[in-house]
Amino acid sequence: MAISEFCHRDVVCATRDTTVTEAAKLMRQHHIGDVIIIEMRGGKQIPVGIVTDRDIVVEVIAAGIDPRLLKLGDLRLAPLVTVDEDASYAETVSRMSAEGVRRMPVVGDDGALAGIITLDDMLWQLAAPLAALAGLSGRGRELETLTRK
């Protein structure tokens, strides 16, 4: 299955001109831990960065910088890692692991933002099949007991 089937399509975005305080307010309002930084190109939202709650704490608050004066475009962020919306679940897991990221914007062929996939999303998708497998040995004994009376 393509990762586009699992990603969240409702992505909270901001521009490089958004202040860190405004980004933090967006995170609080939407109960999320990141905001995607976008540029508009040809009427499409192109992801160019991501700022997380951890980035704000470590790079701004701990450094004593006033978040009301600092813009997202002024932050030194790691290069953005994205995943194509037609990438498989396994490819996405591999990419997240290789790049050491917990969140990735999902993009279309044209580079436009299509969604976001997070570590939490991936874990939820893994949990159900693992739980089913965990119960398999007990279920096998139950069926054997019923059929060999």
C-alpha positions in Angstrom: 0.0 0.0 0.0 1.1 3.5 -0.7 1.9 5.8 2.2 -0.7 8.2 0.9 -3.3 5.8 2.4 -1.9 6.4 5.9 -0.8 10.0 6.0 -2.7 12.9 7.4 -4.0 15.2 4.7 -4.8 18.1 7.1 -1.4 19.6 7.5 -0.8 22.7 9.6 1.5 25.1 7.6 3.3 28.4 8.0 5.6 30.5 6.0 9.2 31.6 6.7 7.8 34.9 7.8 5.8 33.3 10.6 7.2 34.1 14.0 8.2 31.2 16.4 5.5 32.4 18.8 2.8 32.2 16.0 4.1 28.7 15.1 3.9 27.6 18.8 0.3 28.9 19.0 -0.6 26.9 15.9 0.8 23.8 17.5 -1.1 24.4 20.7 -4.4 25.2 18.8 -4.2 22.0 16.7 -2.6 19.7 19.4 0.4 18.9 17.2 4.1 18.9 17.6 5.2 20.4 14.3 4.4 22.9 11.6 5.4 22.5 8.0 7.1 25.6 6.5 5.9 26.1 2.9 6.4 28.3 -0.1 3.7 29.0 -2.6 4.8 28.1 -6.1 2.4 28.1 -9.0 -0.5 28.0 -6.6 0.9 24.9 -4.8 2.2 24.5 -1.3 5.8 23.3 -1.5 7.3 22.1 1.8 10.7 23.7 2.5 11.1 23.0 6.1 9.6 21.7 9.3 9.7 23.1 12.8 9.0 21.0 15.8 8.1 21.8 19.4 11.6 20.4 20.3 13.2 22.9 17.8 11.5 25.7 19.6 12.6 24.6 23.0 16.2 23.7 22.2 17.0 26.4 19.5 15.0 29.3 20.8 13.8 29.1 24.4 17.0 27.4 25.8 19.1 29.9 23.9 17.3 32.9 25.5 16.0 34.2 22.1 12.7 36.1 22.1 10.3 33.9 20.1 8.1 36.9 19.3 10.9 38.4 17.2 12.4 35.3 15.5 10.9 34.1 12.3 10.8 30.4 11.2 13.0 31.3 8.2 15.7 32.4 10.7 15.9 29.0 12.4 18.8 26.7 11.6 16.9 23.6 10.8 18.1 20.2 9.4 17.5 19.7 5.7 13.9 18.7 5.0 13.3 15.0 4.4 10.2 14.2 2.4 8.6 11.0 1.1 6.7 10.5 -2.2 3.0 9.8 -1.8 3.3 6.6 -3.8 6.2 5.2 -1.6 5.3 2.0 0.1 4.9 1.6 3.9 8.2 -0.3 4.0 10.0 2.3 2.0 8.7 5.0 4.3 9.8 3.1 7.4 13.3 2.6 5.9 13.6 6.3 4.9 12.5 7.5 8.3 15.0 5.2 10.0 17.9 6.0 7.6 17.3 9.8 7.9 16.6 9.7 11.7 13.4 11.6 11.4 10.1 11.1 13.2 8.0 13.2 10.8 8.0 13.6 7.1 5.9 15.7 4.7 4.4 13.5 2.0 4.7 15.1 -1.5 3.2 14.4 -4.9 5.1 14.1 -8.2 5.1 17.9 -8.5 6.7 18.4 -5.1 3.5 19.8 -3.7 2.5 19.0 -0.1 0.0 16.1 0.0 0.1 15.2 3.7 2.4 14.3 6.6 3.4 10.9 8.1 4.7 10.6 11.6 6.4 7.9 13.7 3.1 7.7 15.8 1.1 7.0 12.6 3.6 4.3 11.6 3.4 2.7 15.1 -0.4 2.5 15.0 -0.2 0.8 11.6 2.2 -1.8 13.0 0.4 -2.3 16.3 -2.7 -4.0 15.0 -1.0 -6.7 12.9 1.5 -7.4 15.8 -1.3 -7.8 18.3 -3.0 -10.2 16.0 0.2 -12.2 15.6 0.7 -12.2 19.4 -2.6 -13.9 20.0 -2.0 -16.5 17.3 -0.4 -19.2 19.5 -3.1 -19.0 22.1 -5.8 -19.1 19.4 -4.2 -22.1 17.8 -4.4 -24.0 21.2 -8.0 -23.0 21.6 -8.9 -24.4 18.1 -6.9 -27.6 18.8 -8.8 -28.1 22.1 -12.1 -27.6 20.4 -11.4 -30.0 17.5 -9.8 -32.8 19.6 -12.3 -33.4 22.3 
